[in-house]
Amino acid sequence: MSGAHAAGSELEAAFERLHAWCRERGYSGHDPFDALNSRLFQATPLRHSRVARLAWTQLFKRSPINLRGLAGVPTEKNAKGHALFALAALARVRHEQSALTEAEARALLDELLAARLDNLSGAAWGYNFDWQGRAFYAPRGTATIVPTAFAARALVEAYEVFKDDSYLRVARSVCDFILHDLNRSAEALDETCWSYSPLDHTRVFNASLLAAETLASVSALTGEKDLCEQALSGARYVVRRQRADGSWAYGAEGFQSWADNFHTAFVLTSLARIMRACARARDELLEATRRGYAFWTENFFLADGWPKYYHDRLYPVDAHSAGAAVVALLEMALIDEAAPALASTVALWAVRHLQDRRGFFYYQLRRFHTVRTPYMRWSQAWMMYALARLLEKSGRKSVVSGQ
């Protein structure tokens, strides 16, 4: 068996193990940021304290053991995770269409649609937990652009696969949420930064760019040139704030100055998708994308595929970084024909170092221990999306669907 064939078989088997593990649990699980769902915490006055909410969330996120059972945090479905699972299922349909793969994709899409939030200008989604960040507090169910944009990506791809207008109508409705409900900040007439939610005025680069990606992707299907112009305005805001070394900070504020692997991957993925969707975008965005891609690939990966969380240190190693990197590298074939090969290398590293024999992926490898908590959105959904896209691109058939 050739090396490439053996690697492909290893990735197939890894996908099937992960797929089976997630399906057995109905795609429901815990999340690194769901600590405020704790029945214990919610029963105390601490739930009203910003400092207590931050500390409680960080305690659970950083703990080497999963404290959620003791604290009464239930397993639940997460809208962004569900969108990623739907995207993985759509990749399987494109690769090996059958009654089984189509039924699973449509079921996941139906659940995603059922989780939409009401009382907004357009379709939107939120997280299934209260979230306390340094910049603002978002109660459970607050509409936020990140899960909304991934839901829109799934709906756009669902329309392209099934030619079902109902998916496109909801994706178009997401554009109304972006244009009418999110807050805007800009420092020039031809650029826009969208907020994370209707409640804040934060300037988070990857989040605003996800809004721009959504507008561009819908425009490519509806022919609305104004949506592409809005998308380019959002993309300009981000590319103009690229640092001299090619990197992007997480956001515009001083406390958001770090750069990490997966948020960089999000930026690159959205830029690639905007360039594909909008005719004029390539001329404006290509050079910044190339510079960002060069910094990312040169600083965030070791030769064996090890995906570093930060560019200047080896630990922690995070399944989320691996999954998002694989997806971004497949998109980066737009500018580098060698990118898919690196995607396979990263995926194989993750399978060999982060996947449990039972199928799920560990949260993180840290310098002296491994955090094995099987977070559903953060680790499993991203790795399933990544592996499904790799199998689609490689042309390899799934064992289960055989189907």
C-alpha positions as a Markdown table, in Angstrom:
| # | Residue | x | y | z |
|---|---|---|---|---|
| 1 | Met | 0.0 | 0.0 | 0.0 |
| 2 | Ser | 1.4 | 3.4 | -1.0 |
| 3 | Gly | 2.0 | 6.1 | 1.6 |
| 4 | Ala | -0.7 | 8.3 | 0.2 |
| 5 | His | -3.2 | 5.5 | 0.1 |
| 6 | Ala | -2.4 | 4.4 | 3.6 |
| 7 | Ala | -2.8 | 8.0 | 4.9 |
| 8 | Gly | -6.1 | 8.3 | 3.1 |
| 9 | Ser | -7.3 | 5.1 | 4.7 |
| 10 | Glu | -6.2 | 6.4 | 8.1 |
| 11 | Leu | -8.2 | 9.6 | 7.6 |
| 12 | Glu | -11.3 | 7.7 | 6.4 |
| 13 | Ala | -11.2 | 5.5 | 9.5 |
| 14 | Ala | -10.7 | 8.5 | 11.8 |
| 15 | Phe | -13.7 | 10.2 | 10.2 |
| 16 | Glu | -15.9 | 7.1 | 10.6 |
| 17 | Arg | -14.9 | 6.8 | 14.3 |
| 18 | Leu | -15.7 | 10.4 | 15.0 |
| 19 | His | -18.9 | 10.4 | 13.0 |
| 20 | Ala | -20.2 | 7.4 | 14.9 |
| 21 | Trp | -19.3 | 8.9 | 18.3 |
| 22 | Cys | -21.0 | 12.2 | 17.6 |
| 23 | Arg | -24.1 | 10.6 | 16.1 |
| 24 | Glu | -24.5 | 8.3 | 19.1 |
| 25 | Arg | -24.8 | 11.5 | 21.2 |
| 26 | Gly | -27.1 | 13.3 | 18.9 |
| 27 | Tyr | -24.5 | 15.9 | 18.3 |
| 28 | Ser | -25.0 | 17.2 | 21.8 |
| 29 | Gly | -22.2 | 17.8 | 24.3 |
| 30 | His | -20.3 | 20.3 | 26.4 |
| 31 | Asp | -18.4 | 23.4 | 25.3 |
| 32 | Pro | -15.3 | 25.2 | 26.7 |
| 33 | Phe | -17.5 | 28.3 | 27.4 |
| 34 | Asp | -20.7 | 26.7 | 28.8 |
| 35 | Ala | -19.8 | 26.9 | 32.5 |
| 36 | Leu | -22.5 | 29.6 | 33.2 |
| 37 | Asn | -25.1 | 26.9 | 32.4 |
| 38 | Ser | -24.2 | 25.4 | 35.7 |
| 39 | Arg | -27.2 | 24.9 | 37.9 |
| 40 | Leu | -25.0 | 25.3 | 40.9 |
| 41 | Phe | -23.7 | 28.7 | 39.7 |
| 42 | Gln | -27.1 | 29.9 | 38.6 |
| 43 | Ala | -28.5 | 29.2 | 42.1 |
| 44 | Thr | -26.1 | 31.7 | 43.7 |
| 45 | Pro | -26.0 | 35.5 | 43.7 |
| 46 | Leu | -22.6 | 35.2 | 41.9 |
| 47 | Arg | -24.5 | 34.9 | 38.6 |
| 48 | His | -25.0 | 38.7 | 38.8 |
| 49 | Ser | -21.3 | 39.5 | 39.1 |
| 50 | Arg | -19.2 | 40.2 | 35.9 |
| 51 | Val | -16.0 | 39.2 | 37.7 |
| 52 | Ala | -17.6 | 36.0 | 39.1 |
| 53 | Arg | -18.9 | 35.0 | 35.6 |
| 54 | Leu | -15.5 | 35.6 | 34.1 |
| 55 | Ala | -13.7 | 33.6 | 36.8 |
| 56 | Trp | -16.2 | 30.7 | 36.7 |
| 57 | Thr | -15.9 | 30.4 | 32.9 |
| 58 | Gln | -12.1 | 30.5 | 33.0 |
| 59 | Leu | -12.0 | 27.9 | 35.8 |
| 60 | Phe | -13.9 | 25.4 | 33.8 |
| 61 | Lys | -12.2 | 26.3 | 30.5 |
| 62 | Arg | -8.7 | 25.9 | 32.0 |
| 63 | Ser | -9.3 | 22.9 | 34.3 |
| 64 | Pro | -7.5 | 19.7 | 33.3 |
| 65 | Ile | -10.5 | 17.7 | 34.3 |
| 66 | Asn | -14.2 | 18.2 | 33.3 |
| 67 | Leu | -16.0 | 19.8 | 36.3 |
| 68 | Arg | -19.3 | 20.1 | 34.5 |
| 69 | Gly | -21.0 | 16.9 | 35.9 |
| 70 | Leu | -20.3 | 18.1 | 39.5 |
| 71 | Ala | -21.5 | 21.6 | 38.7 |
| 72 | Gly | -24.7 | 20.5 | 36.9 |
| 73 | Val | -23.8 | 21.7 | 33.4 |
| 74 | Pro | -26.1 | 19.8 | 31.0 |
| 75 | Thr | -25.0 | 18.5 | 27.6 |
| 76 | Glu | -26.7 | 20.5 | 24.8 |
| 77 | Lys | -26.7 | 21.3 | 21.1 |
| 78 | Asn | -24.8 | 24.3 | 19.9 |
| 79 | Ala | -25.9 | 26.3 | 16.8 |
| 80 | Lys | -22.4 | 26.8 | 15.5 |
| 81 | Gly | -21.5 | 23.2 | 16.1 |
| 82 | His | -24.6 | 22.1 | 14.4 |
| 83 | Ala | -23.7 | 24.3 | 11.4 |
| 84 | Leu | -20.3 | 22.7 | 11.2 |
| 85 | Phe | -21.8 | 19.2 | 11.4 |
| 86 | Ala | -24.2 | 20.2 | 8.6 |
| 87 | Leu | -21.3 | 21.5 | 6.5 |
| 88 | Ala | -19.5 | 18.1 | 7.0 |
| 89 | Ala | -22.7 | 16.3 | 6.0 |
| 90 | Leu | -22.9 | 18.4 | 2.8 |
| 91 | Ala | -19.3 | 17.6 | 2.0 |
| 92 | Arg | -20.3 | 13.9 | 2.2 |
| 93 | Val | -23.3 | 14.5 | -0.1 |
| 94 | Arg | -21.1 | 16.2 | -2.7 |
| 95 | His | -18.6 | 13.4 | -2.5 |
| 96 | Glu | -20.9 | 10.3 | -2.3 |
| 97 | Gln | -24.5 | 11.3 | -2.7 |
| 98 | Ser | -26.9 | 8.6 | -1.4 |
| 99 | Ala | -30.2 | 8.4 | 0.4 |
| 100 | Leu | -28.4 | 8.1 | 3.7 |
| 101 | Thr | -26.0 | 11.0 | 3.3 |
| 102 | Glu | -28.7 | 13.3 | 1.9 |
| 103 | Ala | -31.1 | 12.4 | 4.8 |
| 104 | Glu | -28.5 | 13.1 | 7.4 |
| 105 | Ala | -27.6 | 16.5 | 5.8 |
| 106 | Arg | -31.3 | 17.5 | 5.6 |
| 107 | Ala | -32.0 | 16.5 | 9.2 |
| 108 | Leu | -29.1 | 18.6 | 10.5 |
| 109 | Leu | -30.2 | 21.5 | 8.4 |
| 110 | Asp | -33.8 | 21.2 | 9.7 |
| 111 | Glu | -32.5 | 21.3 | 13.2 |
| 112 | Leu | -30.3 | 24.3 | 12.4 |
| 113 | Leu | -33.3 | 26.1 | 10.9 |
| 114 | Ala | -35.4 | 25.3 | 13.9 |
| 115 | Ala | -32.9 | 27.0 | 16.2 |
| 116 | Arg | -33.3 | 30.4 | 14.6 |
| 117 | Leu | -33.9 | 33.4 | 16.8 |
| 118 | Asp | -37.0 | 35.6 | 16.5 |
| 119 | Asn | -37.6 | 39.3 | 16.8 |
| 120 | Leu | -34.7 | 40.4 | 14.5 |
| 121 | Ser | -34.5 | 42.0 | 11.1 |
| 122 | Gly | -33.3 | 38.7 | 9.6 |
| 123 | Ala | -32.4 | 35.1 | 10.5 |
| 124 | Ala | -29.8 | 34.8 | 13.2 |
| 125 | Trp | -28.4 | 32.3 | 15.7 |
| 126 | Gly | -26.8 | 32.5 | 19.1 |
| 127 | Tyr | -24.9 | 30.4 | 21.6 |
| 128 | Asn | -26.7 | 28.0 | 24.1 |
| 129 | Phe | -25.0 | 29.6 | 27.1 |
| 130 | Asp | -24.5 | 33.0 | 28.8 |
| 131 | Trp | -21.2 | 34.3 | 27.7 |
| 132 | Gln | -19.1 | 36.8 | 29.6 |
| 133 | Gly | -16.1 | 38.3 | 27.8 |
| 134 | Arg | -13.8 | 41.1 | 28.7 |
| 135 | Ala | -15.6 | 43.4 | 26.3 |
| 136 | Phe | -19.3 | 42.6 | 27.0 |
| 137 | Tyr | -21.8 | 40.1 | 28.3 |
| 138 | Ala | -24.2 | 38.2 | 26.0 |
| 139 | Pro | -27.0 | 36.3 | 27.7 |
| 140 | Arg | -27.9 | 32.8 | 26.3 |
| 141 | Gly | -29.6 | 33.1 | 23.0 |
| 142 | Thr | -28.2 | 36.5 | 22.0 |
| 143 | Ala | -27.8 | 36.7 | 18.3 |
| 144 | Thr | -24.1 | 36.8 | 17.4 |
| 145 | Ile | -22.4 | 36.9 | 14.0 |
| 146 | Val | -20.1 | 33.9 | 14.4 |
| 147 | Pro | -22.8 | 31.1 | 14.7 |
| 148 | Thr | -25.0 | 33.1 | 12.4 |
| 149 | Ala | -22.3 | 33.2 | 9.7 |
| 150 | Phe | -21.5 | 29.5 | 9.9 |
| 151 | Ala | -25.3 | 28.8 | 9.7 |
| 152 | Ala | -25.4 | 30.9 | 6.6 |
| 153 | Arg | -22.4 | 29.1 | 5.1 |
| 154 | Ala | -24.2 | 25.8 | 5.6 |
| 155 | Leu | -27.4 | 27.2 | 4.0 |
| 156 | Val | -25.6 | 28.6 | 1.0 |
| 157 | Glu | -23.9 | 25.2 | 0.4 |
| 158 | Ala | -27.2 | 23.4 | 1.0 |
| 159 | Tyr | -28.8 | 25.5 | -1.7 |
| 160 | Glu | -25.9 | 24.7 | -4.1 |
| 161 | Val | -26.2 | 21.0 | -3.4 |
| 162 | Phe | -30.0 | 20.6 | -3.3 |
| 163 | Lys | -31.2 | 23.6 | -5.4 |
| 164 | Asp | -33.8 | 24.2 | -2.7 |
| 165 | Asp | -34.9 | 27.8 | -2.6 |
| 166 | Ser | -35.9 | 27.7 | 1.0 |
| 167 | Tyr | -32.3 | 27.5 | 2.1 |
| 168 | Leu | -31.3 | 30.5 | 0.0 |
| 169 | Arg | -34.2 | 32.5 | 1.3 |
| 170 | Val | -33.0 | 32.1 | 4.9 |
| 171 | Ala | -29.4 | 32.8 | 3.9 |
| 172 | Arg | -30.6 | 36.0 | 2.3 |
| 173 | Ser | -32.4 | 36.9 | 5.4 |
| 174 | Val | -29.2 | 36.6 | 7.4 |
| 175 | Cys | -27.9 | 39.5 | 5.3 |
| 176 | Asp | -30.7 | 41.7 | 6.7 |
| 177 | Phe | -29.6 | 40.8 | 10.2 |
| 178 | Ile | -26.1 | 41.8 | 9.4 |
| 179 | Leu | -27.1 | 45.1 | 7.6 |
| 180 | His | -29.8 | 46.2 | 10.1 |
| 181 | Asp | -29.1 | 44.6 | 13.5 |
| 182 | Leu | -25.3 | 44.6 | 13.9 |
| 183 | Asn | -23.6 | 47.8 | 14.9 |
| 184 | Arg | -21.0 | 49.3 | 12.6 |
| 185 | Ser | -17.7 | 51.2 | 13.2 |
| 186 | Ala | -15.5 | 52.5 | 10.5 |
| 187 | Glu | -12.5 | 54.8 | 10.0 |
| 188 | Ala | -13.0 | 55.6 | 6.3 |
| 189 | Leu | -16.0 | 55.9 | 4.0 |
| 190 | Asp | -15.2 | 52.8 | 2.1 |
| 191 | Glu | -14.7 | 50.4 | 5.0 |
| 192 | Thr | -17.0 | 48.7 | 7.6 |
| 193 | Cys | -16.5 | 46.7 | 10.8 |
| 194 | Trp | -19.5 | 44.9 | 12.1 |
| 195 | Ser | -20.0 | 44.2 | 15.8 |
| 196 | Tyr | -20.1 | 40.8 | 17.3 |
| 197 | Ser | -23.8 | 41.2 | 18.3 |
| 198 | Pro | -26.5 | 43.9 | 18.4 |
| 199 | Leu | -25.5 | 44.5 | 22.1 |
| 200 | Asp | -21.9 | 45.6 | 21.6 |
| 201 | His | -19.6 | 47.8 | 19.5 |
| 202 | Thr | -16.5 | 45.5 | 19.5 |
| 203 | Arg | -14.2 | 45.4 | 16.5 |
| 204 | Val | -13.2 | 41.7 | 16.2 |
| 205 | Phe | -11.5 | 41.2 | 12.8 |
| 206 | Asn | -12.5 | 37.6 | 12.1 |
| 207 | Ala | -16.0 | 38.1 | 13.3 |
| 208 | Ser | -16.6 | 41.1 | 11.1 |
| 209 | Leu | -15.1 | 39.4 | 8.2 |
| 210 | Leu | -17.5 | 36.4 | 8.6 |
| 211 | Ala | -20.3 | 39.0 | 8.1 |
| 212 | Ala | -18.6 | 40.1 | 4.9 |
| 213 | Glu | -18.2 | 36.5 | 3.8 |
| 214 | Thr | -21.9 | 35.9 | 4.2 |
| 215 | Leu | -22.9 | 39.0 | 2.2 |
| 216 | Ala | -20.5 | 38.0 | -0.6 |
| 217 | Ser | -21.6 | 34.3 | -0.7 |
| 218 | Val | -25.3 | 35.3 | -0.9 |
| 219 | Ser | -24.5 | 37.9 | -3.5 |
| 220 | Ala | -22.9 | 35.3 | -5.8 |
| 221 | Leu | -26.2 | 33.4 | -5.8 |
| 222 | Thr | -28.7 | 36.3 | -5.9 |
| 223 | Gly | -26.8 | 38.6 | -8.2 |
| 224 | Glu | -27.2 | 41.6 | -5.7 |
| 225 | Lys | -24.1 | 43.7 | -6.5 |
| 226 | Asp | -24.7 | 45.9 | -3.4 |
| 227 | Leu | -24.1 | 42.9 | -1.1 |
| 228 | Cys | -20.7 | 42.4 | -2.7 |
| 229 | Glu | -19.9 | 46.1 | -2.3 |
| 230 | Gln | -20.8 | 45.8 | 1.4 |
| 231 | Ala | -18.6 | 42.7 | 1.6 |
| 232 | Leu | -15.7 | 44.5 | 0.1 |
| 233 | Ser | -16.2 | 47.3 | 2.5 |
| 234 | Gly | -15.9 | 44.8 | 5.4 |
| 235 | Ala | -12.9 | 43.1 | 3.9 |
| 236 | Arg | -11.0 | 46.4 | 3.4 |
| 237 | Tyr | -11.4 | 47.2 | 7.1 |
| 238 | Val | -9.6 | 43.9 | 8.0 |
| 239 | Val | -6.9 | 43.9 | 5.3 |
| 240 | Arg | -6.0 | 47.5 | 6.1 |
| 241 | Arg | -5.2 | 46.5 | 9.6 |
| 242 | Gln | -2.9 | 43.7 | 8.7 |
| 243 | Arg | 0.4 | 44.1 | 10.6 |
| 244 | Ala | 3.8 | 44.6 | 8.9 |
| 245 | Asp | 4.7 | 40.9 | 9.4 |
| 246 | Gly | 1.5 | 39.7 | 7.7 |
| 247 | Ser | -0.4 | 38.7 | 10.8 |
| 248 | Trp | -3.7 | 40.0 | 12.2 |
| 249 | Ala | -4.5 | 40.7 | 15.8 |
| 250 | Tyr | -7.7 | 39.3 | 17.2 |
| 251 | Gly | -9.3 | 42.7 | 17.3 |
| 252 | Ala | -8.7 | 46.5 | 17.3 |
| 253 | Glu | -8.5 | 47.1 | 21.1 |
| 254 | Gly | -5.3 | 46.9 | 23.0 |
| 255 | Phe | -6.4 | 43.9 | 25.0 |
| 256 | Gln | -7.1 | 42.1 | 21.7 |
| 257 | Ser | -3.6 | 42.3 | 20.3 |
| 258 | Trp | -2.7 | 38.6 | 20.3 |
| 259 | Ala | -2.6 | 36.4 | 17.1 |
| 260 | Asp | -3.5 | 32.8 | 17.2 |
| 261 | Asn | -3.8 | 29.9 | 14.7 |
| 262 | Phe | -7.5 | 29.4 | 14.3 |
| 263 | His | -8.6 | 33.1 | 14.2 |
| 264 | Thr | -6.0 | 33.6 | 11.5 |
| 265 | Ala | -7.4 | 30.6 | 9.7 |
| 266 | Phe | -10.9 | 32.2 | 9.9 |
| 267 | Val | -9.6 | 35.4 | 8.4 |
| 268 | Leu | -7.9 | 33.6 | 5.5 |
| 269 | Thr | -10.9 | 31.3 | 4.9 |
| 270 | Ser | -13.3 | 34.3 | 4.7 |
| 271 | Leu | -10.9 | 36.3 | 2.4 |
| 272 | Ala | -10.7 | 33.3 | 0.0 |
| 273 | Arg | -14.4 | 32.9 | -0.1 |
| 274 | Ile | -15.0 | 36.6 | -0.7 |
| 275 | Met | -12.5 | 36.5 | -3.5 |
| 276 | Arg | -14.3 | 33.6 | -5.1 |
| 277 | Ala | -17.7 | 35.2 | -4.7 |
| 278 | Cys | -17.0 | 38.8 | -5.8 |
| 279 | Ala | -15.4 | 39.6 | -9.1 |
| 280 | Arg | -13.4 | 42.7 | -8.0 |
| 281 | Ala | -12.3 | 41.3 | -4.7 |
| 282 | Arg | -9.3 | 39.4 | -5.9 |
| 283 | Asp | -7.5 | 42.5 | -7.1 |
| 284 | Glu | -8.0 | 44.2 | -3.7 |
| 285 | Leu | -7.5 | 41.3 | -1.4 |
| 286 | Leu | -5.0 | 38.9 | -3.0 |
| 287 | Glu | -1.8 | 40.5 | -1.8 |
| 288 | Ala | -2.9 | 40.8 | 1.8 |
| 289 | Thr | -4.1 | 37.2 | 1.7 |
| 290 | Arg | -0.8 | 36.0 | 0.4 |
| 291 | Arg | 1.1 | 37.9 | 3.1 |
| 292 | Gly | -1.2 | 36.5 | 5.8 |
| 293 | Tyr | -0.9 | 33.0 | 4.5 |
| 294 | Ala | 2.9 | 33.2 | 4.4 |
| 295 | Phe | 3.0 | 34.4 | 8.0 |
| 296 | Trp | 0.5 | 31.7 | 9.1 |
| 297 | Thr | 2.1 | 28.8 | 7.4 |
| 298 | Glu | 5.7 | 29.8 | 8.4 |
| 299 | Asn | 4.9 | 30.4 | 12.1 |
| 300 | Phe | 2.0 | 28.3 | 13.2 |
| 301 | Phe | 3.0 | 24.8 | 12.0 |
| 302 | Leu | 5.9 | 22.4 | 12.5 |
| 303 | Ala | 7.2 | 20.2 | 9.6 |
| 304 | Asp | 5.3 | 17.2 | 10.8 |
| 305 | Gly | 2.0 | 19.1 | 10.9 |
| 306 | Trp | 2.0 | 20.1 | 14.6 |
| 307 | Pro | -0.5 | 23.0 | 14.7 |
| 308 | Lys | 0.7 | 25.6 | 17.2 |
| 309 | Tyr | -1.9 | 27.6 | 19.0 |
| 310 | Tyr | 0.3 | 30.7 | 19.2 |
| 311 | His | 3.1 | 31.5 | 16.8 |
| 312 | Asp | 5.8 | 31.8 | 19.5 |
| 313 | Arg | 5.3 | 28.7 | 21.6 |
| 314 | Leu | 4.6 | 25.0 | 21.1 |
| 315 | Tyr | 1.8 | 24.5 | 23.7 |
| 316 | Pro | -1.1 | 24.2 | 24.0 |
| 317 | Val | -2.0 | 22.1 | 21.0 |
| 318 | Asp | -5.7 | 22.4 | 20.3 |
| 319 | Ala | -8.0 | 20.3 | 18.1 |
| 320 | His | -9.9 | 23.4 | 17.2 |
| 321 | Ser | -6.7 | 24.9 | 15.7 |
| 322 | Ala | -6.1 | 21.7 | 13.7 |
| 323 | Gly | -9.6 | 21.5 | 12.3 |
| 324 | Ala | -9.8 | 25.2 | 11.3 |
| 325 | Ala | -6.4 | 24.9 | 9.8 |
| 326 | Val | -7.4 | 22.0 | 7.5 |
| 327 | Val | -10.5 | 23.9 | 6.3 |
| 328 | Ala | -8.5 | 27.1 | 5.7 |
| 329 | Leu | -5.7 | 25.2 | 3.9 |
| 330 | Leu | -8.2 | 23.6 | 1.5 |
| 331 | Glu | -9.5 | 27.1 | 0.7 |
| 332 | Met | -5.9 | 28.4 | 0.3 |
| 333 | Ala | -5.5 | 26.2 | -2.8 |
| 334 | Leu | -6.8 | 29.3 | -4.4 |
| 335 | Ile | -3.3 | 30.8 | -4.0 |
| 336 | Asp | -1.0 | 27.8 | -3.2 |
| 337 | Glu | -1.4 | 24.4 | -4.9 |
| 338 | Ala | 0.6 | 22.8 | -2.1 |
| 339 | Ala | -1.8 | 23.9 | 0.6 |
| 340 | Pro | -4.0 | 20.7 | 0.4 |
| 341 | Ala | -0.9 | 18.5 | 1.0 |
| 342 | Leu | -0.2 | 20.5 | 4.2 |
| 343 | Ala | -3.9 | 20.1 | 5.1 |
| 344 | Ser | -3.5 | 16.3 | 5.0 |
| 345 | Thr | -0.3 | 16.5 | 7.1 |
| 346 | Val | -2.0 | 18.6 | 9.8 |
| 347 | Ala | -5.1 | 16.2 | 9.8 |
| 348 | Leu | -2.9 | 13.1 | 10.2 |
| 349 | Trp | -1.0 | 14.7 | 13.0 |
| 350 | Ala | -4.2 | 15.5 | 14.8 |
| 351 | Val | -5.6 | 12.0 | 14.3 |
| 352 | Arg | -2.4 | 10.4 | 15.7 |
| 353 | His | -2.0 | 12.7 | 18.6 |
| 354 | Leu | -5.4 | 14.0 | 19.6 |
| 355 | Gln | -8.0 | 11.4 | 18.6 |
| 356 | Asp | -9.1 | 8.9 | 21.3 |
| 357 | Arg | -9.6 | 5.3 | 20.3 |
| 358 | Arg | -13.3 | 5.7 | 21.0 |
| 359 | Gly | -13.5 | 8.3 | 18.2 |
| 360 | Phe | -13.6 | 11.7 | 19.8 |
| 361 | Phe | -10.8 | 14.3 | 19.8 |
| 362 | Tyr | -9.2 | 15.6 | 22.9 |
| 363 | Tyr | -9.5 | 19.3 | 23.7 |
| 364 | Gln | -5.8 | 20.1 | 24.2 |
| 365 | Leu | -2.3 | 18.8 | 24.7 |
| 366 | Arg | -0.5 | 20.9 | 27.3 |
| 367 | Arg | 3.1 | 20.8 | 28.2 |
| 368 | Phe | 2.7 | 18.3 | 31.1 |
| 369 | His | -0.7 | 16.8 | 30.6 |
| 370 | Thr | -3.6 | 16.2 | 28.1 |
| 371 | Val | -7.1 | 17.7 | 28.6 |
| 372 | Arg | -9.3 | 14.9 | 27.3 |
| 373 | Thr | -12.6 | 16.6 | 27.6 |
| 374 | Pro | -14.6 | 15.9 | 24.4 |
| 375 | Tyr | -16.0 | 19.3 | 23.6 |
| 376 | Met | -18.7 | 18.9 | 20.9 |
| 377 | Arg | -18.5 | 22.2 | 19.0 |
| 378 | Trp | -14.9 | 23.2 | 19.7 |
| 379 | Ser | -13.2 | 19.9 | 18.8 |
| 380 | Gln | -15.6 | 17.3 | 17.3 |
| 381 | Ala | -17.5 | 19.6 | 15.0 |
| 382 | Trp | -14.4 | 21.2 | 13.6 |
| 383 | Met | -12.6 | 18.0 | 13.1 |
| 384 | Met | -15.6 | 16.4 | 11.4 |
| 385 | Tyr | -15.9 | 19.3 | 9.1 |
| 386 | Ala | -12.1 | 19.2 | 8.3 |
| 387 | Leu | -12.0 | 15.4 | 7.7 |
| 388 | Ala | -15.2 | 15.5 | 5.6 |
| 389 | Arg | -13.7 | 18.2 | 3.4 |
| 390 | Leu | -10.4 | 16.3 | 3.1 |
| 391 | Leu | -12.2 | 13.1 | 2.0 |
| 392 | Glu | -14.3 | 15.1 | -0.5 |
| 393 | Lys | -11.2 | 16.8 | -2.0 |
| 394 | Ser | -9.3 | 13.5 | -2.1 |
| 395 | Gly | -12.1 | 11.6 | -3.9 |
| 396 | Arg | -12.0 | 8.8 | -1.3 |
| 397 | Lys | -15.2 | 7.0 | -0.5 |
| 398 | Ser | -16.5 | 6.6 | 3.0 |
| 399 | Val | -16.6 | 3.1 | 4.5 |
| 400 | Val | -20.0 | 3.6 | 6.2 |
| 401 | Ser | -21.9 | 5.1 | 3.3 |
| 402 | Gly | -20.4 | 2.8 | 0.8 |
| 403 | Gln | -23.0 | 3.7 | 0.2 |
